[in-house]
């Protein structure tokens, strides 16, 4: 105890900042403030600042008269007294140390509150007996209070210079978290910064992105306004439709203007950070203009204010959601309050107790304290029983909210003092492991209340924040019920956690559902947000995503591109595999072309059968029947190769289709060319001196010519495949929403050489046949060859531009059509007339005598018969 008293004497000199230095033989205060309060002695004294009265009269600075008694404020002060008594009775906390208290009334006046804080830090004793040092009533080691943010700012600015801890239970201004400016300020109530984040969590939960904000014209409101706008923008939770400041005092024109703004706005949610006085004036104007269908969000300053629960206001305010200080339980507090009595306190500090007693029992003491007198009231005896008036709000301890914060603040100071006293020199937390008297470091406490809540302070002096979410009910009998519907808290390791029981929430709207409050309706998936120039970000238009892009979230700011093989669905909210396109056997076009190909193949087979059956007739034997058979086989291959162009392209089909097509047509055209050359050679040989030319066009030479001409095409195709092989390819250039499967030619030169070679043979055949078209012969094929080559050339001349300009599967269809058209043209032109004669005009399938002079030519050394196409020259047969 002696060591403690030495510590306290040092503390006394540390925090003594008025003119009270050691001047033998006295320490004298230059001035003493006349304040209302209560005092209890102890080894260590804790100070407290409370609003026991909410107005004051200051005739002189030394003669302060506090009026308008506040019973709840008085209960706050008694809660601190109860907590100190409980600690004194706790043997495990501060053993052998008795705590005292010095509680002052700030009368809701800045000057009085500031004076009280100075008095707590300096001691109120006018004189102290001295020996060598100034020994007297020690100043407080910590202050619980002040409840107002503005008052706390003023006192902390001064007392922070002397590192006197101040632990507020009700000051919420976020500015007080500035450790550079307020190094000794702590609080057990969450700051407005957390209250703002808690409200933003509620807005996000219900999707309210377009809200109005009303704040009071003081530090509390102005700091909240800045913090709210900043945090709301950073969180992306919404926008402010308007932000207005509620003036102090009676200013009806300003309130009319503000309510006009509210009524004209499309925002259906109004957040108010203000005090009861502001809300009363505001609601009077709201009622006057009948502004309904608003969802009110209340700050902790007015969430639990009974003065707003009136019959006039509740039709508008019912359904209000509010932030409230965390409710707690303090066992034994009610019994402590019931034992209070004005006779327990000395005359210097009993003014507040006397005022409380007169207020509760509606009586007066004689003589009245400090000149207070009211006629017509009974005299107070001090023996009245508080249990007889248990319906008074003062004794209702079911909703302890500010009291719970006061309780935690007292215990925080007690634990800090306990840590200080248990510090062992050489193991302390300061430089050199030393121990220093009560300092801010000891307020880094961490304990759990009997209610189960953890109490600790962060680096800014703020406790771990937690708020209750309240909802206003207007019951049928006219009563108002404020019900707890959830909580929002923050742990040391996680962010804000909002827990709501929506089934308990009462909504003051027609459909009993949460209202919608948005500047613009949410953009559904498949659209993106387009900002409106000059308006808040919450006001926007919804623009559908363009083709190939999607948005699969609500209110997406951008549309994302689909992967290469995917495309957007019609709703633009999902990427689906692109439709694949190729000339298929299952589509009508593919079925038609396939049918035509098979029909042409069948007709070739039928014609070939007819020619084999009638192979000994003149029509078949005319002009070398072997070449006719070879032409029919090649035409059959031409019809069949068109099938390679139908179906999903694969490597082998891409490589084979053009090779088969080119070789088949060259085989056919080369046979026709040889037939044409033979016709010309025969008639040239019929002229004098022309027989020598026939020796080059015998059967072997004819077959050799066909093989040679076809081999050239085979060489072209082989070189093409080996150098730049055609291959399947997914083409996305023709259609953005489709994948066109096609065969790329690989080498354009190879493809051009293949077609050019066929064209060269066809043109040569056409020219030769055209020259021989009028030669006399019963079965002269020159005219038929001319006509067939004309069709062939016309088809392929038309094919080139059509093929180049046809995208995707239609290019394959054009090529198949050209193959089929030219094949049918050759088949019909070359073999149609012959089949007609064989089947329908058999009488014409003979040699006519009139033509023998042209059919049989005799000379001294040459004899040939066109019916057998056997040429004899000098005893040799060709």
Order of alpha helices (4+ residues) and beta strands (2+ residues): alpha-beta-beta-beta-beta-beta-alpha-beta-alpha-beta-beta-alpha-beta-beta-alpha-beta-alpha-beta-alpha-beta-alpha-beta-alpha-beta-alpha-alpha-beta-beta-alpha-beta-beta-beta-beta-beta-beta-beta-beta-beta-beta-beta-beta-alpha-alpha-alpha-alpha-alpha-beta-beta-alpha-alpha-alpha-alpha-beta-beta-beta-beta
